[in-house]
Amino acid sequence: MSATSQHGAGPSRTATPEGGLRLFRVGGVPVLLAPSWWIGSLIVVVLYAPLVGRLLPEATTLTSWLLAAGFAVLLGLSVLAHELGHTVVALRLGIPVRRVRLFLLGGLAEVARTPRRPGQEGLVAAAGPIVSLLLGGFCALLLFAAPAGPIWLLVAECAVANLAVGLFNLLPGLPLDGGRLVRAGVWAATGTRAKGTRAAVAGGALVATALLVWALWGLALGSEDRWLRLGVCVITAWFVILGARAELAAETRRGWPEGLVLTELVRPVLQLPAESPVSDALAASAGRGVVLVRADGVAAGLLDESAAEQLAGTSPHAPAELAAEPIRAETVLLASEPGEEIAERVRETPAWQFLVVDDEGRPAGVLRREDLRAALGRGRHPA
């Protein structure tokens, strides 16, 4: 799937319900600025301004604050470039991306589905750090041409911001990109994604611990940047811990219990003419899924029992097709698909029932969301 960057003419001035201020779109993916980004930037400015005064003793108070604000903006742009790297590669691999969000000292490219193979996971994860390191290296080269003073410091800030974002994200723990690379490697070696997730979550715990130790070490030594280090490390460790827990919870939900067989979950499928009276179709649907077929042999959809009950209450002889839920590509499941992928497809698709077909495309049954949720909750197939 190819992606084309489609930048808007300028930032939107209205907040969106998507989770922040929409700035522009890339390949149809909205880029949002969360309210917490302003808080994080303010923290960076307050903590970094005194350090600027020590790096440039001749700088006025106003210059120090302006350079600190410039660093906060450059850090945000560095995170944005990093996340856009993930986004572009994901779209190229055919993995949809819901949105890109910049928030408190970080950002996230939210993919709409889990990569199907460890190679895809590794490529998407590596894209962000590669972009950051390339930008950091480019800015480092510019330092040789930049004049001494505030301009040199701004370029140095850009280099440091990108190199810091790139290197930090390579640390081997979820939810960082290095953790995703660890997961991809363990997944490829063992054939099990869950084992990779557990290994990368353990790495996330080590990363958070190391951050806190480094911050406390700076306090003990009385280093000049100790307060900046403490603030950034505490917030980042908190982010890593929460992210690792979320990844582990998501992996648990994604899992497919041993012994759970899809064919034992699906309800028998019954095919009826689309013009059948809705009351008759509703009576025939007890415990079964109903595929409504038009006279030309084309499926009109699956009978929606809730809609059928409402229609039957007012017009019992109306065609059942009027209470049909369309059969879309995303609501068709292949019986031979791995259980984990089926569970993920069901979670991601806004539908309450799915048509299950065999390898030759013949209807094999209907899977209802409630049946799958109950079976996954029990951790075994129904008795």
Number of C-alpha atoms within 10 A of each C-alpha: 9 11 17 11 11 13 16 11 8 9 14 13 9 10 15 11 8 14 15 19 21 23 19 17 17 18 15 16 23 20 26 26 22 19 15 15 20 16 14 18 22 16 17 21 22 14 20 22 21 17 16 21 18 12 12 14 10 11 16 12 13 10 16 24 19 16 23 26 19 17 25 25 17 20 24 24 16 27 27 23 19 27 26 21 21 26 29 25 20 25 19 14 16 14 20 20 20 17 21 24 25 25 22 20 21 19 21 20 23 16 17 12 15 14 19 11 13 21 15 18 21 21 18 24 26 22 21 27 28 18 23 27 21 15 22 25 16 15 22 19 14 15 17 10 9 16 12 10 12 17 13 16 19 19 22 19 22 26 26 22 25 30 24 18 21 27 15 15 23 21 20 24 30 32 26 24 27 25 28 28 26 27 28 28 18 21 21 16 13 12 14 14 20 18 17 23 27 20 18 29 29 15 22 27 18 17 23 21 16 14 21 20 14 15 20 18 15 18 16 10 9 11 11 13 15 19 17 20 21 21 14 20 21 17 16 19 20 15 17 24 21 14 18 26 16 15 18 18 11 12 17 13 16 20 17 21 17 10 9 17 16 18 15 12 17 22 19 16 20 18 14 19 19 26 18 18 18 29 19 15 28 22 11 14 17 10 10 15 25 27 29 27 19 16 11 6 10 10 19 22 22 26 26 22 20 11 17 23 17 13 19 21 12 9 14 18 15 17 21 29 27 18 26 22 19 17 17 11 9 14 18 19 23 17 21 13 12 11 18 14 17 19 18 16 19 22 16 12 12 11 16 15 23 24 28 24 17 14 12 7 12 11 20 20 26 25 27 18 16 11 16 20 15 13 18 19 12 11 15 15 18 14 5
